């Protein structure tokens, strides 16, 4: 496919661009920054004119796309004032969705967020493992935008029944060099309770994007995308008893199984995590 990736210079974006290219797809990165190359076009995603122009064609770079992967955003709460997060992210996403529709592109995959599940879980999750079945619980402006983007996608796919929009609720993205810090988390269960001790290896995040491009059907679907395990060596039941003692387990879980359920992504997308921080951990004495 010919695929445009917004935010392809970011932490996850770089890995996504590399994986899609390795799979034989033609990829163009639209981002506001990045190393000069034939595969990058600098853009302001909040400017609809620039977005629609870039999606329709850029001189010697491309003449159209088959699919859009939208990752470009302010990537977390607190990096800029809340109003700047809201204006940048909601406008960028609307512009990308609208430009894709106007260009006749019917396959969109974009980065939603685990934050819509209720992070940082100052209020207990409704049950464990959490999944896509309970209503969104945004607790920050960043998360509120992610929820609104999902609602926008629901309506756009209602307007156009041939349109496919897939929201990937990515957990905290990690690269292999980040894993050296993980063993220290065991000393305090509250350090990473904010996302139920979850994470996603960037390479598996890229795999999820690929699977969504290959397998998503028309309509809207949201999927939690996380690693198969937690960031902890301590077992899930012990962690939950300490930090969330009143929360029920809806089903048995493995000792270190992710508490951000990826069952739906496995079932509908064929997503299968291949990487774990444990493969990079130093042996313990």
ROMI-14132 format. One record per residue: residue in one letter; y, z, x of N, C-alpha, C, O, CB in turn. Coordinates in pm, whole numbers, m for minus. Glycine has a CB too. Layout:
residues N
 residu    nc2    nc3    nc1   cac2   cac3   cac1    cc2    cc3    cc1    oc2    oc3    oc1   cbc2   cbc3   cbc1
      A      Y      Z      X      Y      Z      X      Y      Z      X      Y      Z      X      Y      Z      X
...
***
This chain:
residues 285
 residu    nc2    nc3    nc1   cac2   cac3   cac1    cc2    cc3    cc1    oc2    oc3    oc1   cbc2   cbc3   cbc1
      X   m120      0     83      0      0      0    125      0     87    122     37    204      1    121    m94
      X    234    m42     26    366    m28     87    426    100     28    450    108    m92    459   m155     59
      X    451    199    114    487    332     66    618    376    130    635    367    252    375    434     97
      X    711    425     47    831    488     98    808    639     95    764    693     m6    958    447     16
      X    840    705    206    830    850    216    970    904    238   1033    872    340    733    895    330
      X   1021    984    146   1148   1051    171   1120   1182    245   1018   1247    222   1226   1078     37
      X   1210   1217    335   1188   1340    412   1076   1328    513   1012   1427    547   1159   1453    320
      X   1051   1208    560    941   1186    653    967   1238    792    877   1231    877    911   1043    660
      X   1087   1290    820   1116   1350    950   1092   1500    952   1103   1563   1057   1259   1321    989
      X   1058   1559    836   1038   1702    827    902   1746    877    822   1665    923   1057   1748    686
      X    877   1876    867    753   1934    921    630   1872    856    540   1825    926    752   2085    902
      X    625   1872    726    514   1807    657    529   1657    660    431   1585    675    505   1856    513
      X    652   1608    645    676   1464    637    624   1388    757    567   1279    741    821   1438    622
      X    642   1442    876    594   1373    997    443   1353    992    392   1247   1029    632   1452   1124
      X    373   1454    946    227   1445    938    184   1349    829     86   1276    845    166   1583    914
      X    256   1348    718    225   1256    609    244   1112    655    157   1027    632    312   1286    486
      X    357   1083    719    383    947    767    273    903    863    224    791    855    521    939    835
      X    235    992    954    131    957   1051     m2    930    981    m70    832   1013    114   1070   1153
      X    m41   1015    886   m170    997    819   m172    869    737   m270    794    742   m202   1117    729
      X    m68    843    663    m65    721    581    m68    596    668   m132    497    634     59    720    492
      X      3    602    780      2    487    873   m136    466    932   m184    353    943    106    508    985
      X   m201    576    971   m336    567   1026   m435    510    924   m534    447    962   m384    705   1071
      X   m409    532    797   m496    480    692   m469    332    663   m536    273    578   m479    561    564
      X   m372    273    732   m346    131    719   m235     94    624   m212    m24    598   m468     65    675
      X   m165    195    571    m55    166    480     72    132    557     90    174    672    m30    285    387
      X    159     56    494    290     24    550    388    129    501    409    143    380    336   m121    509
      X    448    204    592    527    322    555    669    311    609    690    275    725    460    450    608
      X    766    343    523    906    353    565    955    492    531    938    541    419    994    245    496
      X   1017    556    629   1071    691    614   1219    682    578   1298    622    650   1051    774    743
      X   1256    743    465   1396    757    426   1435    902    445   1383    990    375   1420    710    279
      X   1526    929    537   1565   1068    565   1707   1069    617   1761    966    658   1468   1134    668
      X   1768   1187    615   1906   1198    664   1912   1216    814   2020   1208    874   1977   1314    596
      X   1797   1240    876   1792   1259   1022   1656   1214   1073   1562   1195    996   1819   1408   1060
      X   1649   1197   1205   1522   1158   1265   1544   1071   1386   1654   1020   1408   1435   1087   1164
      X   1440   1054   1462   1448    973   1583   1456    825   1547   1377    776   1466   1327   1000   1675
      X   1550    755   1606   1571    615   1574   1443    534   1595   1381    540   1702   1683    558   1659
      X   1404    459   1493   1285    375   1502   1290    272   1390   1371    282   1298   1155    460   1494
      X   1203    173   1399   1196     69   1297   1147    126   1165   1170     68   1059   1104    m46   1342
      X   1078    240   1171   1021    299   1051   1110    400    983   1065    467    890    892    364   1083
      X   1236    415   1026   1327    513    968   1455    445    922   1515    366    994   1359    623   1070
      X   1496    478    801   1627    439    750   1701    567    713   1651    647    634   1616    342    627
      X   1819    587    771   1898    706    741   1964    692    604   2017    586    570   2005    730    851
      X   1960    801    526   2004    792    388   2053    927    338   2010   1031    387   1891    740    299
      X   2141    923    242   2181   1042    167   2115   1032     30   2156    951    m53   2339   1054    156
      X   2012   1113      7   1936   1103   m117   2015   1148   m239   1974   1121   m352   1810   1186   m106
      X   2128   1215   m218   2209   1254   m333   2300   1141   m381   2369   1156   m481   2293   1375   m298
      X   2300   1030   m310   2380    912   m346   2286    809   m409   2208    745   m339   2454    851   m219
      X   2293    795   m542   2200    706   m610   2211    561   m563   2112    490   m554   2222    712   m760
      X   2332    519   m532   2350    382   m484   2269    356   m358   2204    252   m346   2497    354   m458
      X   2274    450   m265   2196    433   m143   2046    434   m172   1970    356   m115   2230    544    m43
      X   2004    523   m263   1861    536   m291   1806    410   m356   1705    357   m312   1836    657   m381
      X   1872    362   m461   1820    243   m529   1825    122   m437   1735     38   m441   1899    215   m657
      X   1927    111   m355   1937     m1   m262   1823      4   m160   1762    m98   m131   2072      1   m190
      X   1796    123   m107   1691    136     m6   1553    112    m65   1466     56      1   1697    274     58
      X   1533    154   m190   1403    135   m253   1379    m12   m286   1265    m59   m278   1394    219   m381
      X   1484    m85   m321   1468   m226   m356   1452   m315   m234   1387   m419   m242   1586   m272   m437
      X   1511   m276   m120   1496   m358      0   1597   m322    106   1712   m287     76   1509   m503    m35
      X   1555   m329    232   1644   m303    345   1624   m415    446   1533   m410    528   1616   m162    410
      X   1709   m515    440   1709   m630    530   1575   m657    598   1482   m705    534   1813   m610    635
      X   1565   m626    729   1445   m664    803   1336   m557    795   1234   m570    863   1479   m690    947
      X   1354   m453    715   1256   m344    711   1150   m364    603   1031   m348    628   1327   m211    689
      X   1194   m399    482   1097   m416    374   1163   m488    258   1285   m504    254   1040   m279    328
      X   1080   m532    162   1132   m600     43   1078   m538    m85   1074   m603   m189   1097   m747     47
      X   1037   m412    m77    986   m344   m196    867   m257   m165    806   m268    m58    949   m445   m303
      X    833   m169   m259    726    m71   m237    629    m68   m355    662   m108   m466    785     68   m215
      X    510    m18   m326    409      4   m429    404    149   m474    358    179   m584    272    m39   m377
      X    452    241   m390    442    383   m421    552    460   m350    606    414   m249    303    439   m382
      X    583    577   m403    684    665   m345    621    802   m321    552    856   m408    809    676   m437
      X    646    858   m203    613    997   m172    746   1067   m145    813   1037    m46    514   1008    m48
      X    782   1159   m231    913   1224   m222    898   1366   m167    852   1456   m237    983   1228   m360
      X    937   1382    m40    931   1513     26   1070   1562     66   1085   1678    105    842   1506    148
      X   1171   1476     57   1304   1509    106   1373   1615     22   1393   1595    m98   1390   1385    111
      X   1409   1727     83   1474   1837     10   1518   1942    110   1472   1945    224   1379   1898    m97
      X   1608   2031     65   1626   2158    135   1497   2235    112   1464   2262     m4   1755   2239     85
      X   1422   2272    217   1280   2307    200   1248   2450    162   1130   2484    149   1212   2277    323
      X   1348   2536    144   1317   2676    114   1442   2744     61   1552   2696     84   1263   2750    240
      X   1427   2855    m11   1544   2930    m55   1615   2998     61   1553   3032    162   1505   3033   m159
      X   1745   3018     47   1821   3096    143   1873   3023    264   1942   3082    346   1740   3205    189
      X   1842   2895    277   1888   2820    394   2033   2779    381   2106   2769    480   1801   2696    415
      X   2076   2756    258   2215   2723    226   2249   2800     99   2158   2857     38   2238   2566    207
      X   2376   2804     57   2407   2872    m69   2325   2814   m185   2289   2697   m185   2556   2860   m100
      X   2298   2900   m283   2212   2860   m394   2261   2733   m463   2182   2645   m497   2201   2972   m495
      X   2391   2724   m485   2443   2608   m556   2421   2481   m476   2399   2374   m535   2592   2626   m586
      X   2426   2490   m344   2399   2372   m260   2253   2331   m269   2220   2213   m273   2437   2400   m113
      X   2164   2430   m274   2021   2401   m292   1999   2329   m424   1929   2229   m430   1937   2531   m286
      X   2061   2382   m531   2043   2323   m664   2096   2180   m666   2025   2088   m707   2113   2408   m771
      X   2220   2161   m622   2280   2028   m630   2202   1927   m547   2174   1816   m594   2425   2033   m581
      X   2167   1963   m425   2097   1870   m337   1960   1833   m391   1926   1716   m402   2084   1929   m197
      X   1881   1933   m426   1741   1907   m458   1721   1841   m594   1643   1747   m606   1663   2034   m453
      X   1792   1889   m696   1770   1829   m828   1826   1687   m832   1766   1599   m893   1835   1914   m939
      X   1939   1665   m769   1999   1531   m770   1916   1434   m688   1894   1320   m729   2142   1536   m717
      X   1868   1478   m572   1784   1392   m489   1659   1349   m564   1621   1232   m562   1746   1463   m359
      X   1596   1443   m630   1471   1411   m701   1498   1318   m819   1423   1222   m840   1402   1539   m750
      X   1603   1345   m896   1635   1253  m1005   1662   1113   m951   1613   1015  m1006   1758   1304  m1084
      X   1739   1104   m844   1771    972   m787   1646    898   m743   1633    778   m768   1867    987   m669
      X   1554    968   m678   1431    903   m630   1344    860   m748   1294    748   m750   1352    999   m536
      X   1326    949   m845   1245    913   m962   1307    794  m1037   1237    700  m1074   1232   1035  m1057
      X   1437    800  m1058   1504    695  m1134   1501    563  m1059   1477    458  m1119   1648    735  m1165
      X   1525    567   m929   1521    444   m850   1382    382   m852   1368    260   m864   1564    472   m704
      X   1279    466   m841   1142    414   m847   1115    346   m980   1057    237   m985   1042    527   m824
      X   1158    409  m1088   1138    351  m1220   1211    217  m1233   1154    120  m1282   1185    447  m1329
      X   1335    213  m1190   1414     89  m1200   1353    m22  m1114   1364   m140  m1146   1559    115  m1157
      X   1288     17  m1005   1226    m82   m916   1086   m122   m962   1022   m206   m898   1219    m27   m774
      X   1039    m64  m1072    907    m99  m1123    792    m31  m1050    677    m74  m1063    888   m246  m1117
      X    821     74   m973    716    148   m901    655    248   m999    727    325  m1062    773    221   m773
      X    524    248  m1011    457    330  m1110    374    443  m1051    308    516  m1124    370    244  m1195
      X    377    459   m919    297    564   m856    388    650   m769    438    605   m666    181    504   m772
      X    409    776   m811    494    869   m739    417    998   m711    348   1051   m799    624    898   m818
      X    430   1045   m590    375   1175   m549    490   1252   m486    564   1197   m405    253   1160   m448
      X    505   1379   m523    618   1452   m465    584   1598   m440    486   1651   m492    739   1442   m557
      X    667   1661   m359    646   1800   m320    708   1893   m423    830   1908   m430    706   1827   m181
      X    623   1955   m503    664   2071   m579    641   2191   m488    651   2177   m366    584   2084   m716
      X    611   2308   m541    604   2425   m454    521   2537   m516    517   2555   m638    744   2475   m424
      X    454   2611   m429    384   2732   m473    480   2833   m534    436   2922   m608    310   2795   m356
      X    609   2823   m505    704   2922   m554    709   2927   m706    747   3030   m762    841   2894   m499
      X    673   2818   m776    678   2820   m922    573   2913   m981    577   2942  m1100    659   2680   m977
      X    480   2960   m899    375   3050   m946    422   3194   m961    351   3277  m1016    258   3046   m852
      X    544   3223   m911    598   3359   m923    629   3425   m791    655   3545   m786    502   3443   m996
      X    628   3347   m682    663   3404   m552    803   3464   m555    891   3407   m619    653   3297   m442
      X    826   3577   m489    740   3647   m393    651   3754   m455    614   3850   m387    824   3709   m289
      X    616   3740   m581    525   3831   m650    571   3976   m646    490   4067   m629    388   3820   m591
      X    704   3995   m662    754   4130   m687    703   4178   m823    683   4298   m844    908   4133   m682
      X    683   4084   m914    608   4109  m1037    467   4058  m1014    449   3946   m966    675   4039  m1162
      X    368   4138  m1046    230   4101  m1017    193   3966  m1078    241   3931  m1186    136   4209  m1069
      X    108   3889  m1011     55   3768  m1073    m26   3806  m1196    m75   3919  m1205    m32   3687   m973
      X    m43   3714  m1292   m115   3749  m1415   m264   3773  m1392   m327   3848  m1467    m97   3640  m1517
      X   m319   3709  m1290   m460   3724  m1256   m481   3659  m1121   m392   3594  m1067   m553   3659  m1365
      X   m601   3677  m1066   m637   3619   m937   m771   3547   m951   m858   3591  m1026   m644   3728   m827
      X   m789   3437   m878   m687   3359   m809   m589   3298   m908   m625   3271  m1023   m752   3249   m723
      X   m463   3277   m864   m367   3209   m951   m400   3061   m957   m460   3005   m865   m221   3231   m902
      X   m360   2997  m1067   m389   2855  m1085   m273   2788  m1160   m165   2845  m1173   m523   2835  m1162
      X   m297   2668  m1209   m192   2591  m1275   m186   2617  m1426   m110   2550  m1497   m214   2443  m1250
      X   m262   2712  m1475   m278   2728  m1620   m173   2816  m1685   m156   2809  m1807   m412   2782  m1648
      X   m104   2899  m1610     m5   2985  m1675    136   2928  m1655    159   2852  m1560    m12   3129  m1619
      X    231   2963  m1744    365   2904  m1736    433   2937  m1604    409   3041  m1542    452   2954  m1852
      X    520   2845  m1561    595   2864  m1437    677   2992  m1443    725   3032  m1549    686   2743  m1408
      X    691   3057  m1325    767   3181  m1314    862   3171  m1196    845   3243  m1098    672   3303  m1299
      X    962   3082  m1201   1054   3069  m1087   1137   3195  m1069   1189   3251  m1166   1147   2948  m1107
      X   1149   3241   m943   1221   3364   m912   1336   3341   m815   1392   3437   m762   1126   3466   m855
      X   1371   3215   m791   1483   3180   m703   1541   3048   m750   1478   2976   m827   1438   3172   m553
      X   1660   3017   m704   1720   2888   m738   1633   2773   m688   1613   2674   m759   1861   2876   m680
      X   1582   2786   m566   1493   2683   m511   1374   2660   m604   1341   2546   m636   1444   2724   m370
      X   1311   2768   m647   1195   2758   m735   1232   2705   m873   1157   2630   m934   1127   2892   m748
      X   1348   2746   m921   1396   2696  m1050   1407   2544  m1047   1368   2476  m1142   1532   2759  m1087
      X   1461   2490   m937   1471   2344   m925   1333   2280   m927   1313   2178   m993   1546   2306   m796
      X   1238   2338   m857   1103   2284   m856   1044   2280   m997    978   2184  m1036   1012   2366   m762
      X   1070   2386  m1074   1023   2388  m1213   1092   2280  m1295   1027   2209  m1372   1048   2527  m1276
      X   1223   2267  m1279   1295   2164  m1354   1250   2024  m1316   1245   1935  m1401   1445   2179  m1331
      X   1218   2003  m1190   1167   1872  m1147   1035   1841  m1218   1012   1727  m1260   1147   1869   m994
      X    949   1940  m1231    824   1918  m1302    849   1884  m1448    784   1796  m1505    733   2042  m1290
      X    945   1955  m1510    977   1924  m1649   1034   1783  m1663   1005   1713  m1760   1077   2027  m1704
      X   1115   1742  m1568   1169   1607  m1568   1056   1504  m1558   1057   1404  m1629   1270   1587  m1452
      X    961   1530  m1472    849   1437  m1454    766   1426  m1582    717   1318  m1616    761   1482  m1337
      X    749   1537  m1651    675   1535  m1778    741   1440  m1877    672   1363  m1943    665   1676  m1838
      X    873   1447  m1887    943   1362  m1982    945   1216  m1939    932   1126  m2022   1086   1412  m2001
      X    961   1191  m1810    962   1053  m1762    829    985  m1786    825    867  m1822    997   1050  m1613
      X    721   1057  m1767    589    998  m1792    561    986  m1941    478    905  m1981    480   1081  m1725
      X    629   1065  m2023    619   1046  m2168    690    917  m2209    643    844  m2295    679   1166  m2244
      X    807    891  m2145    882    769  m2175    804    644  m2134    809    541  m2201   1017    772  m2106
      X    734    653  m2023    664    538  m1967    519    579  m1941    491    644  m1841    733    486  m1836
      X    429    541  m2030    290    588  m2021    213    524  m1906    102    568  m1875    218    560  m2151
      X    270    423  m1842    205    364  m1725    244    436  m1596    185    412  m1490    240    216  m1714
      X    343    524  m1604    396    591  m1486    306    709  m1447    262    786  m1533    540    640  m1512
      X    279    722  m1318    202    834  m1265    292    915  m1172    341    863  m1072     75    784  m1191
      X    312   1043  m1205    387   1134  m1119    300   1255  m1091    257   1324  m1184    524   1175  m1183
      X    274   1281   m965    190   1393   m923    273   1493   m847    334   1459   m746     72   1344   m838
      X    276   1617   m895    347   1726   m829    248   1806   m747    153   1863   m801    420   1818   m932
      X    269   1810   m617    182   1887   m527    253   2018   m494    354   2019   m424    148   1807   m397
      X    200   2128   m545    259   2260   m524    211   2314   m389    120   2396   m382    221   2358   m639
      X    274   2265   m283    232   2299   m148    253   2447   m118    355   2505   m155    306   2215    m46
      X    156   2506    m52    173   2639      5    254   2627    135    300   2518    170     35   2706     31
      X    270   2738    204    349   2747    327    287   2658    435    175   2682    480    357   2895    376
      X    360   2553    477    305   2453    568    298   2507    710    395   2563    762    389   2323    564
      X    184   2489    772    161   2535    909    107   2422    995     31   2337    948     65   2655    910
      X    147   2424   1123     90   2337   1225      4   2421   1318     19   2543   1319    201   2261   1304
      X    m85   2360   1396   m173   2439   1482   m101   2536   1574   m152   2644   1600   m255   2348   1565
      X     17   2501   1622     90   2591   1712    138   2717   1641    178   2813   1706    208   2519   1774
      X    136   2717   1508    178   2836   1433     68   2942   1425     96   3057   1392    221   2797   1294
      X    m53   2905   1455   m166   2993   1425   m180   3112   1519   m251   3208   1487   m292   2915   1427
      X   m115   3108   1632   m125   3221   1725    m72   3349   1663   m113   3459   1703    m48   3190   1854
      X     19   3338   1567     77   3457   1504    m12   3517   1396     12   3630   1354    212   3423   1445
      X   m111   3445   1349   m186   3488   1232   m262   3621   1251   m259   3704   1160   m282   3382   1194
      X   m331   3644   1362   m407   3770   1373   m323   3895   1352   m376   3997   1307   m472   3778   1507
      X   m194   3889   1383   m109   4007   1366    m86   4043   1220    m45   4156   1189     25   3984   1434
      X   m111   3949   1128    m88   3978    987   m181   4088    935   m145   4158    840   m107   3852    905
      X   m299   4104    995   m396   4200    945   m344   4343    946   m392   4427    869   m522   4192   1026
      X   m247   4373   1030   m199   4511   1044   m121   4559    924   m105   4680    906   m114   4523   1167
      X    m71   4468    842     11   4507    727    m11   4406    614     34   4292    623    162   4514    766
      X    m79   4448    510   m113   4358    400      9   4307    325      2   4205    257   m206   4427    303
      X    121   4378    339    240   4337    264    319   4226    334    407   4166    272    330   4456    242
      X    289   4198    461    366   4098    535    357   3960    471    454   3884    470    317   4091    678
      X    241   3929    418    221   3795    361    177   3800    213    125   3702    160    117   3719    442
      X    198   3913    149    159   3922      8    246   3834    m79    209   3801   m192    167   4066    m40
      X    363   3794    m25    459   3717   m104    403   3586   m156    451   3535   m258    582   3690    m23
      X    302   3529    m87    238   3410   m142     86   3426   m145     11   3331   m127    276   3285    m61
      X     43   3551   m168    m99   3584   m180   m176   3544    m55   m292   3502    m61   m159   3514   m303
      X   m109   3560     60   m171   3537    191   m217   3392    208   m317   3364    274   m290   3631    209
      X   m140   3299    146   m178   3159    149   m107   3079    256    m11   3126    317   m153   3097     17
      X   m154   2958    279    m91   2862    371   m156   2727    348   m254   2716    274   m107   2907    521
      X   m101   2624    410   m163   2491    410   m142   2429    547    m29   2422    595   m103   2401    298
      X   m249   2385    609   m237   2309    732   m171   2175    698   m210   2109    602   m377   2288    801
      X    m71   2136    777      2   2013    748    m88   1892    737    m60   1800    660    105   1989    853
      X   m197   1891    814   m288   1777    810   m361   1771    675   m389   1662    624   m389   1786    925
      X   m392   1887    618   m452   1889    485   m349   1859    378   m382   1802    274   m519   2023    458
      X   m224   1897    402   m118   1857    311   m107   1706    304    m92   1649    196     15   1917    353
      X   m116   1641    419   m112   1494    423   m234   1434    354   m224   1331    288   m104   1445    568
      X   m348   1498    370   m467   1451    299   m446   1456    148   m486   1364     77   m590   1534    339
      X   m383   1564    100   m358   1577    m44   m269   1466    m95   m292   1411   m203   m296   1713    m76
      X   m166   1431    m17    m79   1319    m54   m160   1191    m65   m146   1116   m161     36   1303     49
      X   m243   1166     35   m326   1045     35   m418   1042    m87   m429    939   m153   m409   1036    164
      X   m483   1153   m116   m575   1158   m230   m500   1136   m362   m551   1070   m452   m648   1293   m233
      X   m379   1191   m372   m301   1171   m494   m262   1024   m510   m267    971   m620   m176   1258   m493
      X   m223    959   m401   m190    817   m407   m311    734   m449   m297    634   m520   m137    768   m272
      X   m427    775   m404   m549    699   m433   m604    726   m572   m656    635   m637   m655    732   m331
      X   m593    851   m620   m672    893   m735   m595    940   m857   m654    955   m964   m761   1001   m693
      X   m464    963   m846   m389   1012   m962   m387    908  m1073   m377    787  m1048   m246   1051   m921
      X   m395    957  m1195   m394    869  m1311   m252    862  m1370   m166    941  m1331   m494    919  m1418
      X   m228    769  m1460    m98    769  m1530    m74    902  m1600   m168    967  m1646    m93    653  m1632
      X     52    941  m1608     87   1070  m1665    132   1166  m1557    150   1127  m1442    m30   1128  m1742
      X    150   1290  m1595    194   1394  m1502     85   1497  m1483     20   1539  m1579    322   1461  m1552
      X     65   1537  m1358    m23   1650  m1327     36   1726  m1210     97   1668  m1120   m168   1601  m1294
      X     18   1858  m1212     59   1944  m1101    m65   2006  m1040   m159   2044  m1110    157   2055  m1149
      X    m65   2016   m907   m179   2069   m834   m132   2168   m728    m40   2138   m652   m261   1956   m770
      X   m196   2283   m721   m176   2374   m608   m248   2314   m488   m364   2273   m497   m229   2519   m639
      X   m178   2308   m375   m236   2255   m252   m227   2363   m144   m118   2394    m95   m164   2124   m206
      X   m341   2419   m109   m348   2526    m10   m471   2505     77   m557   2422     47   m351   2665    m78
      X   m478   2583    184   m598   2585    265   m711   2650    185   m687   2712     81   m574   2661    399
      X   m832   2637    233   m946   2697    163   m957   2846    186  m1031   2915    116  m1074   2630    207
      X   m882   2898    284   m891   3040    318   m751   3102    317   m652   3033    295   m958   3060    456
      X   m745   3232    341   m619   3303    352   m578   3315    498   m652   3274    587   m629   3442    286
      X   m460   3372    521   m414   3395    658   m474   3522    717   m446   3556    832   m262   3402    662
      X   m555   3593    640   m603   3725    678   m749   3723    719   m827   3639    675   m584   3822    564
      X   m785   3820    806   m926   3846    834   m983   3947    736  m1104   3949    711   m944   3895    977
      X   m897   4032    680   m940   4131    582   m984   4062    453   m925   3960    416   m826   4233    554
      X  m1084   4115    384  m1135   4049    263  m1036   4055    147   m955   4147    138  m1266   4112    221
      X  m1046   3956     60   m955   3945    m55   m957   4069   m143   m852   4119   m184   m991   3824   m138
      X  m1076   4120   m173  m1085   4233   m264  m1015   4356   m207   m955   4433   m282  m1230   4266   m294
      X  m1023   4374    m77   m955   4487    m12   m803   4469    m18   m730   4564    m46  m1002   4501    134
      X   m758   4348      7   m614   4321      3   m559   4342   m138   m456   4406   m156   m586   4177     50
      X   m628   4287   m237   m581   4299   m374   m581   4444   m421   m489   4485   m492   m667   4214   m467
      X   m682   4520   m384   m689   4661   m424   m572   4740   m367   m524   4834   m430   m821   4723   m378
      X   m525   4702   m248   m414   4771   m185   m280   4728   m240   m192   4812   m263   m417   4748    m36
      X   m261   4597   m263   m129   4544   m296   m112   4513   m445     m3   4529   m500   m103   4418   m215
      X   m219   4469   m511   m213   4435   m653   m325   4507   m728   m412   4441   m785   m224   4282   m674
      X   m325   4639   m728   m440   4713   m782   m464   4692   m932   m575   4712   m979   m421   4858   m757
      X   m362   4651  m1006   m379   4634  m1150   m413   4494  m1193   m422   4467  m1313   m257   4676  m1219
      X   m432   4402  m1098   m453   4261  m1132   m603   4229  m1131   m674   4262  m1036   m377   4169  m1033
      X   m648   4165  m1239   m791   4133  m1250   m826   4005  m1176   m743   3914  m1163   m831   4119  m1396
      X   m949   3998  m1127  m1005   3874  m1075  m1072   3802  m1190  m1158   3858  m1258  m1105   3900   m958
      X  m1034   3677  m1214  m1092   3597  m1322  m1231   3546  m1286  m1309   3511  m1374  m1000   3480  m1355
      X  m1260   3541  m1159  m1392   3496  m1113  m1419   3555   m976  m1325   3594   m907  m1401   3340  m1109
      X  m1545   3561   m935  m1575   3609   m799  m1513   3516   m695  m1502   3396   m717  m1727   3620   m778
      X  m1473   3573   m582  m1418   3493   m472  m1489   3529   m343  m1544   3638   m328  m1265   3515   m458
      X  m1488   3434   m249  m1541   3462   m118  m1456   3562    m43  m1344   3592    m85  m1553   3335    m39
      X  m1507   3614     67  m1438   3721    140  m1296   3683    176  m1204   3763    160  m1515   3756    266
      X  m1276   3562    224  m1142   3516    265  m1101   3389    193  m1021   3311    245  m1139   3492    416
      X  m1153   3368     75  m1120   3248     m2   m974   3251    m47   m921   3357    m79  m1213   3237   m124
      X   m910   3135    m49   m773   3128    m95   m758   3187   m234   m842   3166   m322   m725   2985    m94
      X   m651   3262   m254   m618   3315   m386   m517   3225   m458   m470   3258   m567   m562   3457   m375
      X   m485   3112   m397   m410   3004   m460   m513   2897   m495   m547   2814   m411   m294   2947   m364
      X   m561   2899   m617   m677   2817   m653   m651   2669   m630   m551   2613   m675   m714   2841   m798
      X   m743   2606   m558   m736   2462   m535   m847   2389   m611   m878   2274   m581   m745   2430   m384
      X   m905   2458   m710  m1017   2400   m784   m976   2271   m856  m1051   2174   m857  m1071   2500   m886
      X   m857   2271   m915   m812   2152   m989   m792   2034   m895   m831   1922   m927   m681   2182  m1065
      X   m732   2058   m779   m711   1950   m682   m843   1897   m629   m859   1777   m607   m623   1998   m567
      X   m937   1986   m608  m1071   1941   m565  m1133   1851   m671  m1186   1744   m641  m1164   2063   m537
      X  m1124   1895   m796  m1192   1826   m906  m1128   1693   m941  m1199   1594   m962  m1194   1915  m1028
      X   m996   1688   m948   m929   1569   m999   m881   1473   m891   m871   1352   m915   m812   1610  m1083
      X   m851   1525   m773   m800   1439   m665   m902   1412   m556   m886   1318   m478   m679   1502   m604
      X  m1007   1492   m551  m1100   1481   m438  m1048   1547   m313  m1094   1517   m203  m1130   1337   m410
      X   m951   1637   m329   m894   1709   m215   m998   1805   m157  m1065   1877   m231   m767   1787   m258
      X  m1011   1804    m25  m1108   1889     43  m1051   1933    176  m1052   1855    272  m1244   1815     63
      X  m1000   2056    186   m939   2102    313  m1036   2091    429  m1154   2125    418   m891   2246    299
      X   m984   2045    542  m1066   2026    662  m1026   2117    776  m1095   2122    878  m1058   1882    707
      X   m914   2191    761   m859   2267    873   m836   2413    835   m800   2445    722   m729   2203    920
      X   m857   2500    932   m835   2643    914   m775   2701   1041   m806   2658   1152   m967   2715    877
      X   m690   2801   1023   m634   2870   1140   m745   2936   1221   m728   2958   1341   m532   2975   1097
      X   m857   2967   1158   m967   3034   1229  m1026   2946   1339  m1084   2997   1435  m1078   3073   1130
      X  m1012   2815   1323  m1061   2723   1426   m976   2728   1553  m1018   2678   1657  m1064   2581   1372
      X   m857   2789   1543   m764   2794   1656   m743   2936   1707   m672   2956   1806   m632   2733   1616
      X   m805   3034   1641   m780   3173   1677   m848   3210   1807   m958   3163   1836   m827   3265   1566
      X   m782   3295   1886   m842   3347   2008   m956   3442   1973   m943   3522   1881   m737   3418   2095
      X  m1068   3434   2045  m1178   3528   2016  m1131   3673   2032  m1053   3705   2122  m1299   3501   2111
      X  m1178   3757   1944  m1141   3900   1950  m1236   3972   2044  m1355   3942   2050  m1144   3965   1808
      X  m1182   4071   2119  m1269   4146   2211  m1370   4229   2134  m1452   4299   2195  m1186   4236   2303
***
